[in-house]
Structures are given as C-alpha cells and as structure tokens.
Amino acid sequence: MDFDLSEEQRLLKESIDGLLTDSYDFEQRKKYMAEKGGWSKTVWLKLAEQGLLGLPFSEADGGFGGGGVETMIVMEALGKALVLEPYLATVVIGGGFLRHAGTDAQKAAHVPSIIDGSKTLAFAQLEKNSRYDLFDVTTTAKKKGDGYVIDGEKFVVLNGENADTLIVTARTKGDRRDKSGIGVFLVPANAKGVAKKSYPTQDGLHAADITFTGVEVGPDAVLGNPEASLALIERVVDEARVALCAEAVGLMDESLKTTVEYIKTRKQFGVPIGSFQSLQHRASDMFVATEQARSMSMFATMANDFEDARERSNAIAAAKVQIGKSAKFVGQQSIQLHGGIGMTMEAKIGHYFKRLTMIENTFGDTDYHQRRVADAGGLI
C-alpha cells in the first residue's frame, strides 16, 4: 500500500509544523499553562487562521472536507509540540457529534464559531462509577414539554472550564447500564443550573467536574435520537481514540529524538553515554516501539472509515492496545536514560511521559481494549 502523503497533505504537515515551531517551544508552553483555562487564546486563533479548526468539516458547512489522514497529521504535530489547546475536545469530539448527528440548524449555530475560533466545546460523559463503559449513564434527561430537564454529575470534562457549549450524555429512559435510552444534548456552559469545579490534570491540561441541577434545554439541544444515541457516542469516541493514537505517535517521536540528543551530549567516564552499546540498544528498542505505534496509528486511521461498526471498533481497540504498550515503554525508557533530571518539572521529557500516560488512560486503557479485542476473537 502507498503510505506517502499527497501534495495537499504534505503542505498541511509543513504548515502545522511551521506554525508550532514558531509558537510552541517548551518555554512558551509554560507561559500558556499559566493563562486562564490553561491554554493560549492567541495560539487558538492562529490555528483558526490556518484553517485547522475547520479541517474535518464539509465545504458546505464552511470547512475544508478533510478526512482521517488530515486529522492524523494535525494530531501528530500537536503531540510533538505538547499542545495544550482543546483541539481534541472541540474539533475532533465536538465537531464529530455535529458532523454525524447535527441538524442543519445546529451546524449553522455552532460550526462557523468553531471554525473561526470563537467557540470551544467539551464532552461531558464520564461519571463517578462508569469507568470506560460509554453506556453506563446515571445523568438523566426528563421530558418537559418539548424540551428536557437534565440532572446529574460528570467528571474530568476536558476543557470544561472554558467551553462555551457542553455536549452531555444523559439517560432518557431505562436503568443505569441499559444500552438503550441514552441521548446526547447540546447544553450552554452558562445555562442556569450548571456548576463547575475546575482543576489542572497531570499532563498540564485543564478539566472540570460539572453538576447539572434542573438544567432546562429545548428540542433544538438534542443531537440525534434522544432514546438511541449509543451508536453515535461510540462512533465519535472511536474517532477520538484514533486522534489520540496519532497524538501519542507525535509524543513518542519527540521523546525518542530528545532522549537520543541527550545521551549524545551527557558524559560519563569522559565519554558520551550514548557511546555505550547497552544504551544504544535501548534507543533502538524505543525506535522499534515508536514505529510499531505509528503503523497501528495508520491502521486505525484507515479503519475509521470501515462501514461495519464492529470491525471498525475492534481494529481501533487493537491500535489503542499497541499505542498503550509502546507509550509506556518509550516513556519509561526516556525517563531512565535521562536519569534524575527526567523527573524534574524543568525537563520537558517528563511532560511528554505524563501526556502519554494520560492518553493511555483516556477512553479505555490497554487492559480494557485488550479484553475488547479478545472478546471479539482477535489476537494481540
């Protein structure tokens, strides 16, 4: 198969790499972390100016009609630069719900503002006891006239602090773990009854625990079928997993590069430690693990277009397993080869490992996805 990028994709890669090289070194990132919400509005607008926020949306909706490969290119670049801005939450996940289930009116109300950078979104899905099960939902959406009243709690909502609109999963009927009776709702972040508790996460991002108390929304807030949206949720979360795989590859690429540069300059016994054969073997193993992850990220990107939902889900789960294994190995080896300095906040390598660790635990960790693949009859 031909894995070479097209001319347009190559130009996209050069564009995003150039932008982040100019705007996102490690010292700049520290400053962005200190801004309100933990990311830079200026950088976000630069991403908008280059058309990156409109990449996956159709031309009819004002976007560029990009596909999975284009998203993979962008996410890899964001990973290499340790970008804090909410591209995953807003463009990949929020945009995914709008692309797959939004009405023309909903798209008109939200997509242009996403594309120009004036609006960000957040996906409020995780609950106290739900773990990685997307169908485990206790938050309720009870019918009231033509609209709904939402009550419940959501946890670790990425970009929940800054988001203008929340995409909320809520149960319209049935028991906690029923796979039917789940809806998806667009909720203004400033709606009456929405309360947030914000905090930084281990990887430098920001999240919020959000409580919904008697939050009233109209019929225009419903995305898709309010009683049967689990398939929609699974579809969008699979796209998010694929994007995370690509981001992880970018992180591993940069971790390997940074580590090899370090062992070439760090001296012990009067010579660079990179001259020791055992450390060269370590670096070689890190390279192999990174390339295995890259191959599975590409596979997941292609699998994202599979029409069969089960086949698509199984392939993406397999990719997430390999990404998790490679991320753990590359991250741990990077820290060990750096020694004590790798554990400090001043060294960027530790920040890469933290982000890799968080990715491994987002939307299902390695053990969870390995069970999914085994249950489907696949082998890892």
Contacts in CASP RR format, 6 or more apart in sequence:
PFRMAT RR
TARGET T0000
AUTHOR 0000-0000-0000
METHOD contacts of the structure
MODEL  1
MDFDLSEEQRLLKESIDGLLTDSYDFEQRKKYMAEKGGWSKTVWLKLAEQ
GLLGLPFSEADGGFGGGGVETMIVMEALGKALVLEPYLATVVIGGGFLRH
AGTDAQKAAHVPSIIDGSKTLAFAQLEKNSRYDLFDVTTTAKKKGDGYVI
DGEKFVVLNGENADTLIVTARTKGDRRDKSGIGVFLVPANAKGVAKKSYP
TQDGLHAADITFTGVEVGPDAVLGNPEASLALIERVVDEARVALCAEAVG
LMDESLKTTVEYIKTRKQFGVPIGSFQSLQHRASDMFVATEQARSMSMFA
TMANDFEDARERSNAIAAAKVQIGKSAKFVGQQSIQLHGGIGMTMEAKIG
HYFKRLTMIENTFGDTDYHQRRVADAGGLI
3 298 0 8 1.000
5 13 0 8 1.000
5 69 0 8 1.000
5 73 0 8 1.000
9 69 0 8 1.000
9 70 0 8 1.000
9 73 0 8 1.000
12 70 0 8 1.000
12 73 0 8 1.000
12 74 0 8 1.000
13 73 0 8 1.000
13 77 0 8 1.000
15 50 0 8 1.000
16 50 0 8 1.000
16 52 0 8 1.000
16 73 0 8 1.000
16 74 0 8 1.000
16 77 0 8 1.000
16 78 0 8 1.000
17 77 0 8 1.000
19 46 0 8 1.000
19 47 0 8 1.000
19 50 0 8 1.000
20 77 0 8 1.000
20 78 0 8 1.000
20 80 0 8 1.000
20 81 0 8 1.000
20 83 0 8 1.000
23 43 0 8 1.000
23 46 0 8 1.000
24 43 0 8 1.000
24 81 0 8 1.000
24 82 0 8 1.000
24 83 0 8 1.000
26 82 0 8 1.000
26 348 0 8 1.000
26 351 0 8 1.000
29 81 0 8 1.000
29 82 0 8 1.000
29 84 0 8 1.000
31 40 0 8 1.000
32 38 0 8 1.000
32 39 0 8 1.000
32 40 0 8 1.000
32 43 0 8 1.000
32 84 0 8 1.000
33 39 0 8 1.000
33 84 0 8 1.000
33 200 0 8 1.000
33 204 0 8 1.000
35 41 0 8 1.000
36 162 0 8 1.000
37 161 0 8 1.000
37 162 0 8 1.000
37 198 0 8 1.000
37 206 0 8 1.000
38 84 0 8 1.000
38 200 0 8 1.000
38 204 0 8 1.000
38 205 0 8 1.000
38 206 0 8 1.000
39 84 0 8 1.000
39 85 0 8 1.000
39 86 0 8 1.000
39 162 0 8 1.000
39 205 0 8 1.000
39 206 0 8 1.000
40 84 0 8 1.000
40 85 0 8 1.000
43 83 0 8 1.000
43 85 0 8 1.000
44 53 0 8 1.000
44 85 0 8 1.000
44 117 0 8 1.000
44 120 0 8 1.000
45 117 0 8 1.000
47 53 0 8 1.000
47 85 0 8 1.000
47 87 0 8 1.000
47 117 0 8 1.000
48 115 0 8 1.000
48 116 0 8 1.000
48 117 0 8 1.000
51 63 0 8 1.000
51 64 0 8 1.000
51 115 0 8 1.000
52 74 0 8 1.000
52 87 0 8 1.000
52 91 0 8 1.000
53 87 0 8 1.000
53 90 0 8 1.000
53 91 0 8 1.000
53 114 0 8 1.000
53 115 0 8 1.000
53 116 0 8 1.000
53 117 0 8 1.000
54 62 0 8 1.000
54 63 0 8 1.000
54 64 0 8 1.000
54 91 0 8 1.000
54 114 0 8 1.000
54 115 0 8 1.000
55 63 0 8 1.000
55 64 0 8 1.000
55 65 0 8 1.000
55 66 0 8 1.000
55 67 0 8 1.000
55 70 0 8 1.000
55 71 0 8 1.000
55 74 0 8 1.000
55 91 0 8 1.000
56 63 0 8 1.000
56 65 0 8 1.000
56 66 0 8 1.000
56 67 0 8 1.000
56 68 0 8 1.000
56 70 0 8 1.000
56 71 0 8 1.000
56 91 0 8 1.000
56 92 0 8 1.000
56 95 0 8 1.000
56 96 0 8 1.000
56 99 0 8 1.000
57 63 0 8 1.000
57 64 0 8 1.000
57 65 0 8 1.000
57 95 0 8 1.000
57 99 0 8 1.000
57 111 0 8 1.000
57 114 0 8 1.000
57 115 0 8 1.000
58 65 0 8 1.000
58 99 0 8 1.000
59 65 0 8 1.000
61 99 0 8 1.000
61 107 0 8 1.000
61 111 0 8 1.000
62 111 0 8 1.000
62 112 0 8 1.000
62 115 0 8 1.000
63 111 0 8 1.000
63 115 0 8 1.000
64 70 0 8 1.000
68 242 0 8 1.000
68 301 0 8 1.000
68 304 0 8 1.000
68 305 0 8 1.000
69 301 0 8 1.000
71 92 0 8 1.000
71 239 0 8 1.000
71 242 0 8 1.000
71 243 0 8 1.000
71 246 0 8 1.000
71 301 0 8 1.000
72 242 0 8 1.000
72 243 0 8 1.000
72 246 0 8 1.000
72 297 0 8 1.000
72 298 0 8 1.000
72 301 0 8 1.000
73 246 0 8 1.000
74 87 0 8 1.000
75 87 0 8 1.000
75 88 0 8 1.000
75 92 0 8 1.000
75 243 0 8 1.000
75 244 0 8 1.000
75 246 0 8 1.000
75 247 0 8 1.000
75 250 0 8 1.000
76 246 0 8 1.000
76 247 0 8 1.000
76 249 0 8 1.000
76 250 0 8 1.000
76 253 0 8 1.000
77 250 0 8 1.000
78 85 0 8 1.000
78 87 0 8 1.000
78 247 0 8 1.000
79 247 0 8 1.000
79 248 0 8 1.000
79 250 0 8 1.000
79 251 0 8 1.000
79 254 0 8 1.000
79 355 0 8 1.000
80 250 0 8 1.000
80 251 0 8 1.000
80 253 0 8 1.000
80 254 0 8 1.000
81 254 0 8 1.000
82 251 0 8 1.000
82 254 0 8 1.000
82 348 0 8 1.000
82 351 0 8 1.000
82 352 0 8 1.000
82 355 0 8 1.000
84 204 0 8 1.000
84 205 0 8 1.000
86 120 0 8 1.000
86 121 0 8 1.000
86 122 0 8 1.000
86 158 0 8 1.000
86 159 0 8 1.000
86 162 0 8 1.000
86 163 0 8 1.000
88 158 0 8 1.000
88 240 0 8 1.000
88 243 0 8 1.000
88 244 0 8 1.000
88 247 0 8 1.000
89 120 0 8 1.000
89 121 0 8 1.000
89 122 0 8 1.000
89 123 0 8 1.000
89 158 0 8 1.000
89 159 0 8 1.000
89 160 0 8 1.000
89 163 0 8 1.000
90 114 0 8 1.000
90 119 0 8 1.000
90 120 0 8 1.000
90 121 0 8 1.000
90 122 0 8 1.000
90 159 0 8 1.000
90 163 0 8 1.000
91 114 0 8 1.000
92 239 0 8 1.000
92 240 0 8 1.000
92 243 0 8 1.000
93 121 0 8 1.000
93 123 0 8 1.000
93 167 0 8 1.000
93 236 0 8 1.000
93 237 0 8 1.000
93 239 0 8 1.000
93 240 0 8 1.000
94 114 0 8 1.000
94 121 0 8 1.000
94 123 0 8 1.000
94 167 0 8 1.000
94 236 0 8 1.000
95 111 0 8 1.000
95 114 0 8 1.000
95 121 0 8 1.000
96 236 0 8 1.000
96 239 0 8 1.000
97 123 0 8 1.000
97 167 0 8 1.000
97 184 0 8 1.000
97 223 0 8 1.000
97 232 0 8 1.000
97 236 0 8 1.000
98 106 0 8 1.000
98 107 0 8 1.000
98 110 0 8 1.000
98 111 0 8 1.000
98 114 0 8 1.000
98 223 0 8 1.000
100 232 0 8 1.000
100 235 0 8 1.000
100 236 0 8 1.000
101 184 0 8 1.000
101 223 0 8 1.000
101 224 0 8 1.000
101 229 0 8 1.000
101 232 0 8 1.000
102 223 0 8 1.000
102 224 0 8 1.000
103 220 0 8 1.000
105 220 0 8 1.000
106 186 0 8 1.000
106 220 0 8 1.000
106 223 0 8 1.000
110 119 0 8 1.000
110 121 0 8 1.000
110 165 0 8 1.000
110 186 0 8 1.000
113 119 0 8 1.000
113 164 0 8 1.000
114 120 0 8 1.000
114 121 0 8 1.000
119 164 0 8 1.000
119 165 0 8 1.000
120 159 0 8 1.000
120 162 0 8 1.000
120 163 0 8 1.000
120 164 0 8 1.000
121 159 0 8 1.000
121 163 0 8 1.000
121 164 0 8 1.000
121 165 0 8 1.000
121 166 0 8 1.000
121 167 0 8 1.000
122 157 0 8 1.000
122 158 0 8 1.000
122 159 0 8 1.000
122 160 0 8 1.000
122 162 0 8 1.000
122 163 0 8 1.000
122 165 0 8 1.000
122 166 0 8 1.000
122 167 0 8 1.000
122 189 0 8 1.000
122 208 0 8 1.000
123 157 0 8 1.000
123 158 0 8 1.000
123 166 0 8 1.000
123 167 0 8 1.000
124 154 0 8 1.000
124 157 0 8 1.000
124 160 0 8 1.000
124 166 0 8 1.000
124 167 0 8 1.000
124 168 0 8 1.000
124 169 0 8 1.000
124 187 0 8 1.000
124 210 0 8 1.000
125 134 0 8 1.000
125 154 0 8 1.000
125 157 0 8 1.000
125 168 0 8 1.000
125 169 0 8 1.000
125 233 0 8 1.000
126 154 0 8 1.000
126 155 0 8 1.000
126 156 0 8 1.000
126 157 0 8 1.000
127 136 0 8 1.000
127 137 0 8 1.000
127 138 0 8 1.000
127 139 0 8 1.000
127 153 0 8 1.000
127 154 0 8 1.000
127 155 0 8 1.000
128 153 0 8 1.000
128 155 0 8 1.000
129 136 0 8 1.000
129 138 0 8 1.000
130 136 0 8 1.000
130 137 0 8 1.000
131 368 0 8 1.000
132 363 0 8 1.000
132 364 0 8 1.000
132 365 0 8 1.000
132 368 0 8 1.000
133 177 0 8 1.000
134 169 0 8 1.000
134 230 0 8 1.000
134 233 0 8 1.000
134 234 0 8 1.000
134 237 0 8 1.000
135 177 0 8 1.000
135 178 0 8 1.000
135 179 0 8 1.000
135 182 0 8 1.000
135 230 0 8 1.000
136 176 0 8 1.000
136 177 0 8 1.000
137 169 0 8 1.000
137 170 0 8 1.000
137 171 0 8 1.000
137 176 0 8 1.000
137 182 0 8 1.000
138 152 0 8 1.000
138 171 0 8 1.000
138 176 0 8 1.000
139 150 0 8 1.000
139 151 0 8 1.000
139 152 0 8 1.000
139 153 0 8 1.000
139 154 0 8 1.000
139 168 0 8 1.000
139 169 0 8 1.000
139 170 0 8 1.000
139 171 0 8 1.000
139 212 0 8 1.000
140 150 0 8 1.000
140 151 0 8 1.000
140 152 0 8 1.000
140 170 0 8 1.000
140 171 0 8 1.000
140 172 0 8 1.000
141 148 0 8 1.000
141 149 0 8 1.000
141 150 0 8 1.000
141 170 0 8 1.000
141 171 0 8 1.000
141 172 0 8 1.000
141 183 0 8 1.000
141 185 0 8 1.000
141 226 0 8 1.000
142 148 0 8 1.000
142 149 0 8 1.000
142 151 0 8 1.000
142 172 0 8 1.000
143 172 0 8 1.000
144 216 0 8 1.000
146 218 0 8 1.000
146 219 0 8 1.000
147 216 0 8 1.000
147 217 0 8 1.000
147 218 0 8 1.000
147 219 0 8 1.000
147 221 0 8 1.000
148 170 0 8 1.000
148 172 0 8 1.000
148 185 0 8 1.000
148 216 0 8 1.000
148 217 0 8 1.000
148 218 0 8 1.000
148 221 0 8 1.000
148 222 0 8 1.000
148 226 0 8 1.000
149 214 0 8 1.000
149 215 0 8 1.000
149 216 0 8 1.000
150 168 0 8 1.000
150 170 0 8 1.000
150 185 0 8 1.000
150 187 0 8 1.000
150 212 0 8 1.000
150 214 0 8 1.000
150 215 0 8 1.000
150 216 0 8 1.000
150 217 0 8 1.000
151 212 0 8 1.000
151 213 0 8 1.000
151 214 0 8 1.000
151 215 0 8 1.000
152 170 0 8 1.000
152 211 0 8 1.000
152 212 0 8 1.000
152 213 0 8 1.000
153 209 0 8 1.000
153 210 0 8 1.000
153 211 0 8 1.000
153 212 0 8 1.000
154 168 0 8 1.000
154 209 0 8 1.000
154 210 0 8 1.000
154 212 0 8 1.000
155 209 0 8 1.000
155 210 0 8 1.000
156 201 0 8 1.000
156 207 0 8 1.000
156 209 0 8 1.000
157 163 0 8 1.000
157 166 0 8 1.000
157 207 0 8 1.000
157 208 0 8 1.000
157 209 0 8 1.000
157 210 0 8 1.000
158 201 0 8 1.000
158 205 0 8 1.000
158 206 0 8 1.000
158 207 0 8 1.000
159 205 0 8 1.000
159 206 0 8 1.000
159 207 0 8 1.000
160 166 0 8 1.000
160 189 0 8 1.000
160 196 0 8 1.000
160 198 0 8 1.000
160 206 0 8 1.000
160 207 0 8 1.000
160 208 0 8 1.000
160 210 0 8 1.000
161 196 0 8 1.000
161 198 0 8 1.000
161 206 0 8 1.000
161 207 0 8 1.000
161 208 0 8 1.000
162 206 0 8 1.000
163 189 0 8 1.000
164 188 0 8 1.000
164 189 0 8 1.000
165 186 0 8 1.000
165 187 0 8 1.000
165 188 0 8 1.000
165 189 0 8 1.000
166 186 0 8 1.000
166 187 0 8 1.000
166 188 0 8 1.000
166 189 0 8 1.000
166 194 0 8 1.000
166 210 0 8 1.000
167 184 0 8 1.000
167 185 0 8 1.000
167 186 0 8 1.000
167 187 0 8 1.000
167 223 0 8 1.000
168 184 0 8 1.000
168 185 0 8 1.000
168 186 0 8 1.000
168 187 0 8 1.000
168 212 0 8 1.000
169 182 0 8 1.000
169 183 0 8 1.000
169 184 0 8 1.000
169 185 0 8 1.000
169 229 0 8 1.000
169 233 0 8 1.000
170 182 0 8 1.000
170 183 0 8 1.000
170 184 0 8 1.000
170 185 0 8 1.000
171 178 0 8 1.000
171 181 0 8 1.000
171 182 0 8 1.000
171 183 0 8 1.000
172 181 0 8 1.000
172 182 0 8 1.000
172 183 0 8 1.000
172 226 0 8 1.000
172 227 0 8 1.000
173 180 0 8 1.000
173 181 0 8 1.000
173 227 0 8 1.000
174 180 0 8 1.000
174 181 0 8 1.000
179 230 0 8 1.000
180 227 0 8 1.000
180 228 0 8 1.000
180 230 0 8 1.000
181 226 0 8 1.000
181 227 0 8 1.000
181 228 0 8 1.000
181 229 0 8 1.000
181 230 0 8 1.000
182 227 0 8 1.000
182 228 0 8 1.000
182 229 0 8 1.000
182 230 0 8 1.000
182 233 0 8 1.000
183 222 0 8 1.000
183 223 0 8 1.000
183 224 0 8 1.000
183 225 0 8 1.000
183 226 0 8 1.000
183 227 0 8 1.000
183 228 0 8 1.000
183 229 0 8 1.000
184 222 0 8 1.000
184 223 0 8 1.000
184 224 0 8 1.000
184 226 0 8 1.000
184 229 0 8 1.000
184 232 0 8 1.000
184 233 0 8 1.000
185 217 0 8 1.000
185 221 0 8 1.000
185 222 0 8 1.000
185 223 0 8 1.000
185 226 0 8 1.000
186 217 0 8 1.000
186 220 0 8 1.000
186 221 0 8 1.000
186 222 0 8 1.000
186 223 0 8 1.000
187 194 0 8 1.000
187 212 0 8 1.000
187 215 0 8 1.000
187 217 0 8 1.000
187 221 0 8 1.000
188 194 0 8 1.000
189 196 0 8 1.000
191 215 0 8 1.000
191 216 0 8 1.000
191 217 0 8 1.000
192 215 0 8 1.000
192 216 0 8 1.000
193 211 0 8 1.000
193 212 0 8 1.000
193 213 0 8 1.000
193 214 0 8 1.000
193 215 0 8 1.000
194 210 0 8 1.000
194 211 0 8 1.000
194 212 0 8 1.000
194 215 0 8 1.000
195 210 0 8 1.000
195 211 0 8 1.000
195 213 0 8 1.000
196 208 0 8 1.000
196 209 0 8 1.000
196 210 0 8 1.000
196 211 0 8 1.000
197 208 0 8 1.000
197 209 0 8 1.000
197 210 0 8 1.000
198 206 0 8 1.000
198 207 0 8 1.000
198 208 0 8 1.000
199 206 0 8 1.000
199 207 0 8 1.000
199 208 0 8 1.000
199 209 0 8 1.000
200 206 0 8 1.000
200 207 0 8 1.000
201 207 0 8 1.000
201 358 0 8 1.000
202 354 0 8 1.000
202 357 0 8 1.000
202 358 0 8 1.000
203 351 0 8 1.000
203 354 0 8 1.000
203 355 0 8 1.000
203 357 0 8 1.000
203 358 0 8 1.000
204 351 0 8 1.000
204 354 0 8 1.000
204 355 0 8 1.000
205 358 0 8 1.000
223 229 0 8 1.000
223 232 0 8 1.000
224 232 0 8 1.000
225 232 0 8 1.000
231 309 0 8 1.000
234 309 0 8 1.000
234 313 0 8 1.000
235 309 0 8 1.000
237 363 0 8 1.000
238 304 0 8 1.000
238 312 0 8 1.000
238 313 0 8 1.000
238 316 0 8 1.000
239 304 0 8 1.000
240 363 0 8 1.000
241 300 0 8 1.000
241 316 0 8 1.000
241 319 0 8 1.000
241 320 0 8 1.000
241 363 0 8 1.000
242 297 0 8 1.000
242 300 0 8 1.000
242 301 0 8 1.000
242 303 0 8 1.000
242 304 0 8 1.000
242 316 0 8 1.000
242 319 0 8 1.000
244 320 0 8 1.000
244 323 0 8 1.000
244 359 0 8 1.000
244 362 0 8 1.000
244 363 0 8 1.000
245 293 0 8 1.000
245 296 0 8 1.000
245 297 0 8 1.000
245 300 0 8 1.000
245 316 0 8 1.000
245 319 0 8 1.000
245 320 0 8 1.000
245 323 0 8 1.000
246 297 0 8 1.000
246 301 0 8 1.000
247 359 0 8 1.000
248 293 0 8 1.000
248 297 0 8 1.000
248 323 0 8 1.000
248 324 0 8 1.000
248 326 0 8 1.000
248 327 0 8 1.000
248 356 0 8 1.000
248 359 0 8 1.000
248 360 0 8 1.000
249 290 0 8 1.000
249 293 0 8 1.000
249 294 0 8 1.000
249 297 0 8 1.000
249 323 0 8 1.000
251 327 0 8 1.000
251 352 0 8 1.000
251 355 0 8 1.000
251 356 0 8 1.000
251 359 0 8 1.000
252 286 0 8 1.000
252 289 0 8 1.000
252 290 0 8 1.000
252 293 0 8 1.000
252 326 0 8 1.000
252 327 0 8 1.000
252 330 0 8 1.000
252 331 0 8 1.000
252 356 0 8 1.000
253 290 0 8 1.000
254 352 0 8 1.000
255 286 0 8 1.000
255 330 0 8 1.000
255 331 0 8 1.000
255 334 0 8 1.000
255 349 0 8 1.000
255 352 0 8 1.000
255 353 0 8 1.000
255 356 0 8 1.000
256 283 0 8 1.000
256 286 0 8 1.000
256 287 0 8 1.000
256 290 0 8 1.000
256 330 0 8 1.000
256 334 0 8 1.000
258 334 0 8 1.000
258 348 0 8 1.000
258 349 0 8 1.000
258 352 0 8 1.000
259 283 0 8 1.000
259 286 0 8 1.000
259 333 0 8 1.000
259 334 0 8 1.000
259 337 0 8 1.000
259 338 0 8 1.000
259 349 0 8 1.000
260 283 0 8 1.000
262 337 0 8 1.000
262 338 0 8 1.000
262 349 0 8 1.000
263 272 0 8 1.000
263 273 0 8 1.000
263 274 0 8 1.000
263 279 0 8 1.000
263 283 0 8 1.000
263 337 0 8 1.000
264 272 0 8 1.000
264 274 0 8 1.000
265 272 0 8 1.000
266 272 0 8 1.000
266 273 0 8 1.000
266 274 0 8 1.000
267 273 0 8 1.000
273 279 0 8 1.000
273 337 0 8 1.000
274 280 0 8 1.000
274 283 0 8 1.000
279 337 0 8 1.000
282 333 0 8 1.000
282 336 0 8 1.000
282 337 0 8 1.000
283 337 0 8 1.000
285 329 0 8 1.000
285 333 0 8 1.000
286 329 0 8 1.000
286 330 0 8 1.000
286 333 0 8 1.000
286 334 0 8 1.000
289 325 0 8 1.000
289 326 0 8 1.000
289 329 0 8 1.000
289 330 0 8 1.000
290 326 0 8 1.000
290 330 0 8 1.000
292 322 0 8 1.000
292 326 0 8 1.000
293 322 0 8 1.000
293 323 0 8 1.000
293 324 0 8 1.000
293 326 0 8 1.000
293 327 0 8 1.000
293 330 0 8 1.000
296 318 0 8 1.000
296 319 0 8 1.000
296 322 0 8 1.000
296 323 0 8 1.000
297 319 0 8 1.000
297 323 0 8 1.000
299 315 0 8 1.000
299 318 0 8 1.000
299 319 0 8 1.000
300 315 0 8 1.000
300 316 0 8 1.000
300 319 0 8 1.000
300 320 0 8 1.000
303 311 0 8 1.000
303 312 0 8 1.000
303 315 0 8 1.000
303 316 0 8 1.000
303 319 0 8 1.000
304 312 0 8 1.000
304 316 0 8 1.000
305 312 0 8 1.000
306 312 0 8 1.000
306 315 0 8 1.000
310 376 0 8 1.000
313 372 0 8 1.000
314 372 0 8 1.000
314 373 0 8 1.000
314 376 0 8 1.000
314 378 0 8 1.000
317 369 0 8 1.000
317 372 0 8 1.000
317 373 0 8 1.000
317 376 0 8 1.000
318 369 0 8 1.000
318 373 0 8 1.000
318 378 0 8 1.000
318 380 0 8 1.000
320 363 0 8 1.000
320 364 0 8 1.000
320 366 0 8 1.000
320 369 0 8 1.000
321 366 0 8 1.000
321 369 0 8 1.000
321 370 0 8 1.000
321 373 0 8 1.000
321 380 0 8 1.000
322 380 0 8 1.000
323 359 0 8 1.000
323 360 0 8 1.000
324 359 0 8 1.000
324 360 0 8 1.000
324 365 0 8 1.000
324 366 0 8 1.000
325 366 0 8 1.000
327 356 0 8 1.000
327 357 0 8 1.000
327 359 0 8 1.000
327 360 0 8 1.000
328 356 0 8 1.000
328 357 0 8 1.000
328 360 0 8 1.000
328 366 0 8 1.000
330 356 0 8 1.000
331 352 0 8 1.000
331 353 0 8 1.000
331 356 0 8 1.000
332 353 0 8 1.000
334 342 0 8 1.000
334 349 0 8 1.000
334 350 0 8 1.000
334 352 0 8 1.000
334 353 0 8 1.000
335 342 0 8 1.000
335 343 0 8 1.000
335 349 0 8 1.000
335 350 0 8 1.000
335 353 0 8 1.000
338 347 0 8 1.000
338 349 0 8 1.000
341 347 0 8 1.000
342 349 0 8 1.000
342 350 0 8 1.000
343 350 0 8 1.000
360 366 0 8 1.000
370 380 0 8 1.000
373 379 0 8 1.000
373 380 0 8 1.000
374 380 0 8 1.000
END
